[in-house]
């Protein structure tokens, strides 16, 4: 029985010895047990000290902790051998624990040279040391094994195809389809360049007509909204007529500003090659009817626009604006009808 107990204690000692390295009251723990180049090594160094090593703010508390500067000059000077990723110091009464996260870069024994903990803490807290006393930390070395020993590979691996991240296959398929579609469209455009140019010109022309119509309707709505600020019916009628003339100028590329109402029909005949379609004829008749009423109000001495009670419950100012907007929409529908007939 005693022999078995002795054997168990001996096995426990040899298993724990590489991890726990103690000297007097100091204790060092290194994890993991087996370390290779590039591994993150966690070092815990525990020691006891009753001396006032740091400033009063840290020493007077029974429990305190501070994050240490991993860019400490001493640590940076050792970057060829190891890199310090993180460091901290904790205390409970007079017991301290120094924690380091280290990545070794060389095989064999990795030795962290002794360093002054008082200076490190002071630099981390952006304070000067309270005294010239130094507290030197001497850590025990630990062994770093080679990756060749870990993997057993002694030669370079052959070239491999690039890996695709999970979930990106659908994105790549969609991107490929879009790229193929864009390439096909570009090829079609190059093979049918005159037709594509004509289509683009037609699109630009139609867009300009629609834009001109929207601008005229917006202008008429603004006149209708600000009707109360225009005291004279003659001035109000002139504003509507001017908005329609500007619309016609932009649509037909012809100066209608100086064309009298009586000369409008011959002007449209000239623009349309001597004859009008039924849709065009209808739109021009509505235009002449609207202009005749406006001219009567503008140039007759006592003519005024009818009020709501005199005009079937609708103020004639609003009625003229609505008729002008309908006229503009009618010109747009005439263009659409001509396209369908062609």
N, C-alpha and C positions, 0 to 999 in steps of 0.2 A: 504493500500500500504506500509506504513512504517512498519507495523507488518510483512508483508511477507519479506521485505528486511532484517529486524532484524533476522528473522528465518533463512534466507539463509546464512547470515554472521556467525551465530552460528554454523550451520551445517558445513560450510567450515572450521571453526576454529577446530572443533573436528576431522575432517578428516585429516587435515594437521598436527595437533599437534604431533601425534606419530612419524611423519617423520622428521619434522623440530624442533630441540630443540635449542633455542637460549638463550644466556646469555650475556646481554650488546651488544657489537659489534660483539661477536662471534656467529657463526651459525654452527650447526651440522645437517647433513643430513644422514639418515640411510635407506638403501634399501636392501632388499624388506621390505614391510610394516609388513608382517607376516613372522617370522623367525623360522625355525626348526633346530634341531641338524644336523650338516653336511652340511647345506646350506652355500653358499658363501655370506657373508655380505659385502656390499660396504659402507664405511663410508667416508663422506666428511666433514672436519672440516675447516671452513673459519674464519680467524681472521685478524686483522689489527695491525701493529706495525711499528713505526718509528725508533725503536732502531736498531743499527747495531749489529745484533745477530750473523752473520756468517762472514766468511773472506771477504776481499775486492772483490775477484773475483766473488762472488755470490751477494753481497750487491750492488755493483756499477751498475749492469745491471738492467734496468727497468723491463725486463721480463726474467725470467730464470726458469729452472726446474732441479731437481736432483732426481735420483732413490735412495731410501733409502734401507739400508741393513735389509732384513727380518730376518737375523740371529743375529740381535742385541741382546746382552746379556739379556736385559730387556725382550724382546719378548720371547726368549727361556725359560726364567724362568716361563712363563705363559702357557706353552704348554699343561698342564693338563686341562686348562680351554678353551683355544682357540689357534689357529695357525694363524700366519700372513703369507699370501701367497705373498703379494706384498705391497709395500709402496712407496710413492713419495711425493715430496713437490714442489709446483709451486708458483711463485710470479709474480705479476704485480704491479709495483711501491711498495707501502707499504702494499698491500693486499696479503695475503698468503692463499693457499689451501693445506691442508694435506689430502692425500688420502690413505686409508687402505683397503685391502681385507682380511677379517678375516673369519675363519671357527670356530664356537663355538662347544664345546664338552659337555656342561652341560646345563641342563634346568634351567629356572628361569632367574633372571637378570644377564646379562653378563657385568661385570664391568672391563674395561681396566684401570688399575691403572695409576695415573699420572706419566709422564716420562719427561725427559729433552730433548727437541727437539734439542738444540744446540749440546749436546753430540751425539745424533743419527746422525745428519748431518755430524759432524766432522768424526765420525767413518766410515760412508758410503763413504766419500771422502778421507779416509786414511790420514786425517790431524788432527793436534791437535787443540782444540778450541782456537780462537784468544784471548779470555779472560775467566775469571772464572765466568762470568755472565751466569745464567741459565734461560731458558725459559720453564716453566713447562706447559705441555699440559694436561688438565683435561677433558676427554671425558665423556659424560653422558652415563649411562648404557642403555642397550636395552634388551628387553625380548626375551627369547628363549623358544619356545614351544616344547613339546614332540612329537615324531613321533607317539606315541600311540594315541594322540589326533588327529593327522592328518589322520591316516589310520583307526582308530577304531579297530585295531587288537590287541588282548591281549594274543594270543597264538601263538606257533610256527606253521609255515605252514607245511603241509605234504611233504614228499619227492617227488620230481618231476624228470622225466626223463631228461637226459642231452639234452640241446638244440643244434641243428645243425645250424651252421652259414649259411646264404643264399649263394648259389653258390657252396657249398662244397659237395652237394649230388653226382654230377657227379664224383668228385675226389674220394670220398669214394667208389663208384661203381667200378671205374677203379682199385683202390687199392685192392679191394676185389677180382676182377677177376685175377689180377696179383698174389696175394697171393695164390689163388686156383690153378692157373696154376703152380706156383712154387712147391706147395705141391704135385700136381699130378705128376710132373716130378720127384720129389724126391722119391715118392712112386714107380713109374715105375722103377727108377734106382735101388732101393733096391730089387725089385722083379726079375729084369733081370740083376743082377750084373755082371755075366760073360760076357754077350753080351755087356754091357756098357763098361766094361774094354777093351774088344777087339776093340770096336769102338774108344775108346780114344787112344789106342795104334796105331791103323791104322791112325787116324787123326794126331798123333804126327809124325808117320813115313812119311806120305805124306807131312806134313809141312816141315820136315827136308830135303826132296828131293827138294821141291820147293825152299827152302832157299839156298841149295847148288847150284842149277841151276842159281838163281839170282846173287849169289856171283861170279860164274864163268863168266857169261855174263858181269857183271860190270867190272871184271878184264880184259877181252878181250877188252872191250870198252876203258879202260884206256890205254892198250898197243897200240891200234889203234890211240888214240889221241896223244900219246907221240912218235909216230913213228919217227918223225924227230930227236928226241934226241938219237935214236939208230942208230949208223952209219953202223953197220955190218948187212948184211942180214942173216948171220948165227946166230948171237945173237938174232935177231928179231924172226927167226923161232923157236929157242930154247925156247923163252919166251912163244910163242903160244902153243908149244907142252907141256911145263911144266904146263900151265894153264889147258889144257885138261886132262892131267894125274891126276892132283889134283882133278878135277871134277869127274873123274872116281873112284878115291879112296873114295871120300865121298859118291858117289851114290851106289856103290856095296860093300863097306866095304872090299875091296881087294886092295892089294898094287900093283898098276900098274906102280910104279916109275921105277922099274928095268925090266919090261917086254918089250922085243924088239918088233918091229913092226911085225916081222914074227911070234911071239908067241902070238899075241893078239887074233887071232881067236880061237886057242885051249883053251886059258884062258876063253874066253866067253862061249865056249862049256862046259867047266867044271863047270862054274858058273850056267849055265842054265840046267844042268842035261843031257847033251849030245846032245841036239837038240835046234835049234833056231826057233822061229816063223818067218813068213815072214817079219813082222815089225822089229824084232830084226836083222834078216839077212840083211835087207836093211841098218839099222843104222850102223852095224859093217862094211859093205862094204864101206860106206862113210868114216868111221873112218880110215880104212886101206888106202884108196885112199889119204886122207889128210896127214896121217903120212908118206906115201911113198914119197910124194912131199917134205915134210919138211925134211925127212932124206936125200933126194938127195941134197937139198940145203946145209944142215949142213955138210955133209961128203964128198961131191965132191969138189975137190980143186978149180975149177974155176966157180962153179955154183953160180948164183945170181938170185934174184927175178926179174921178168919182170916189166918194167916200164909201164906207162899207154898207150903209143903209141905202145907197143909191145903186149899188153894183152887186145885187144878189148876196148881200151879207159879207162881201170880201172887198177890202180896200184895193183900189185900182193900182196903187203902187206895188203892193204884194203881187197882184195879178200880172202886172207887166214883168216883174222879175221871174215869176214862175213860168210865164210863156217864153221868156228869153232862154231860160234853162232847158225847157222842153225842146226848143228850137235847136240848141246846141246838141242835145242828145239825139235829135232826129238826124242831124248831119252825120253823127257817128254811126247811126243805124243804116243810113244810106250807103256808107262805105262798106259795112259788113254785108249788105244785100248785094252790092256790086261784086264782091268777092265770091259770094255763093253762086251768082249767075255766071261768072266767068269760070 
